[in-house]
Every structure is written in structure tokens, then in C-alpha cells.
Amino acid sequence: MNPRRKKRLTIVLSVLAGIGLIIGLILYALSQNIDLFYTPYEVVHGKDDTGIKPSLGQRIRVGGLVVTGSVKRDENSLKVQFDLTNKGEVITVKYDGILPDLFREGQGIIANGSLTSAKTLEAAEVLAKHDENYMPKEIADSLGESHQAPEYSNEQLNNN
């Protein structure tokens, strides 16, 4: 093999190795954030299939039902605290901001934020369901057939 071909082969192999390394690093970084959605049960006990629990400080999405009577608002600020439940497990969500108009007790929501303790999520965003008939598929599946949507009278809907 002449020196010119040897040099070209070395360059091509180096470029391919570099591309392979970059793709490997990207896939490794993405693997840390592939499954961000958890239910309160999975936050406490880990995923059903893998047993993986979110670590403290990890950014995750938690979906569940707002526990009736658990919403506590700070009168001097926009801070609010409420509990989410799923399969008997309850976690506390702390949020500083304006809640969505459709936020109510007893309904399904998704909170995006960081886990600050084993059962506490510091939310950066709270998303409420679209209407009284809609629930995200992940939440409906995790609640099973025993879940029934809360019934609201027209007066309750107009007041909220």
C-alpha cells in the first residue's frame, strides 16, 4: 500500500471513530432522560418493569390525581402546595406560580420539576387536564379501571 492510500485510510478511520464516539456520547446522555414520566407510586417504589427510582435533584414529570383537601396556598405569595396520589402512594408538590385555570382537587395533573426529597417535588410547571373527560393516557393506565372522573355541577364549573 502506498503512503498516499495509507494516509487516506487513516483519515477515514479517524473520522469514523470520531463520529462513532460522538454518537455514543449523545446516546448515553439521552438515556439518562428517556423515561421522565413517573406516577407517585413509581417515585416511591420505582418503575414496575425496571425498579428504577428517580434520584434526588433529577428533573422529572409526575402525574396523578390531586388529593381532595390537600391544596394549601400561601396568602402572601403565589406559593401553593398539594398532594398527588396514585395506587395509594402520595407525594407532595410545591409550586410557586399561577396554577392553570382548570386545576381542581380530585383531577389528574402533571407536574414538571425536580425531586427534592423522597416524596417531595419542587415543580417548575403544573399542567392541568383539558376537560372533565380527559386524562393523560399514562395516568389513566396507572389508575386502572377503578378510577372514575369527578362529577361537577354547573355551579362548581362556573365558580372555578
N, C-alpha and C positions, 0 to 999 in steps of 0.2 A: 504494500500500500504506500503510495507516495505521500510526502508530507502535506501536500495541499488537501487531499482527501481526509487524511488523519485529523487535520485542523478543523475541517468542516464537520466531521463526525463528532469531535469533542464539543464543538459549539452547539450542535443539535442536541446531543445528550445532556449538556448543561442546561439548555433552555427547557427541555422536557422534565428534567429533575426539578428545576425551579418551579415550573407550573404545577407539577405534582405536589411539591411542598406547600405551595400557596393554597391549592385546593384542599389538601389535608388539614391545614390550619383553619380554613374557613369552615369546613365540615365539623371540626372539633368545637369551634366557637358556637356554631349554630346548634350543636347537640345539647348544649347547656340550656338552651331556651326553646326547644322544640315543643315541649308539653307544659305550657304555662298555666293551663286551666286546672283548678282544684276545687273540690267541694269541701265544706268544713270537716266532713268525715275523713277525707283524704289528707287534709292538712294535719290532723291529729294522728291517724293510723297509717298513712302512706297510701300510694296507689294500689288498687286491688291486684293488678297484674304484676307489678314490679316491686311493690313495697317501698318505693322511693318517696321520701318526705321532703318538702321544701326546707331549705336551710334558712337560718335567721339572716335577714338582710336581703334575701332573694326577692326580686320583683316577680309577682305572680298575679293571676286573676282568680278570685274566689267567687263562686256563685252559690246562692242558696236562698232560703226564704227569710225575710226579716221577722224576727220573733216579736209577736204582739206584746206591747207594753215595754219594750226594751229601748225605745228611742229616747235618748237624753240629750237635750240641747243646752248649750251654754248661753245664758241670757245676755252676756256682754260681747259675744263674738259669734262667728259662723260655725264654731266647732260643734260637731254632733258625734254621738257615739251610739251604736246599736249592735245588736247581736244577730248573727246569721246562723241558721240551723240546717242540718241535713242528716238523716239517719240517726237522730238522737244526739249528735255532737253539735256543740255550739262554740262559735268563735266570736270575738269582739272586733268590730270595725270602728276605727276612729278616723274621722274625716273633717277637714277644715275647708269649708266652701259651701256653695249653694247646691242643695240637693235637687235632682231633677223634679219637674212638676208631677210626674207620675209616681214618685216614690211614696209608698204607703207601707204600713205594717201588714205582715201576712202575705206579701207578694215576693216574687222572685226578682233578685237583682244580681248584678255582677260588680264587684269592686276591684279596681286595679290598684296595686300598691306594693309595699314592702312588708314582709313579716318581721315584726319587732320582738315578739316572744312566741312561745309555742302555740298560743291561742289568741294572739292579737295581731291585727293587720292595720298598718298606717296607710290609709287609702289616699291616692292622688286623684282618683276619678271614681265616681259612682254612676253606673248605668242602670236605668230602670227599664222594665219591660215595656213593650209597645202599647198594649191594651190589656184588658182583663182576661182575654182569651189566650194571649201569647205567653209562652215561657220558653227560654232558650232550651234547645234540644238536650244539651248536656245536663241541665238541671232537672228537666222532666224525666230523663232516663234514670238519673241517680235517685230521684224521689220514688220512682216506681209507680205502680198502679194505685197506691193508697192515697196519692195526692189529689185534692180537689181544689179548684180555684175558689178564692174567697168571693162571697156574694156581697155586692154593694148596692145600696138603694140609690135611686136617682138623687136624693138629697145629699148623701155622702159624696157622690161623684161631683156634684155641683159645688160643694163646700171646699173640696180639695182641689 
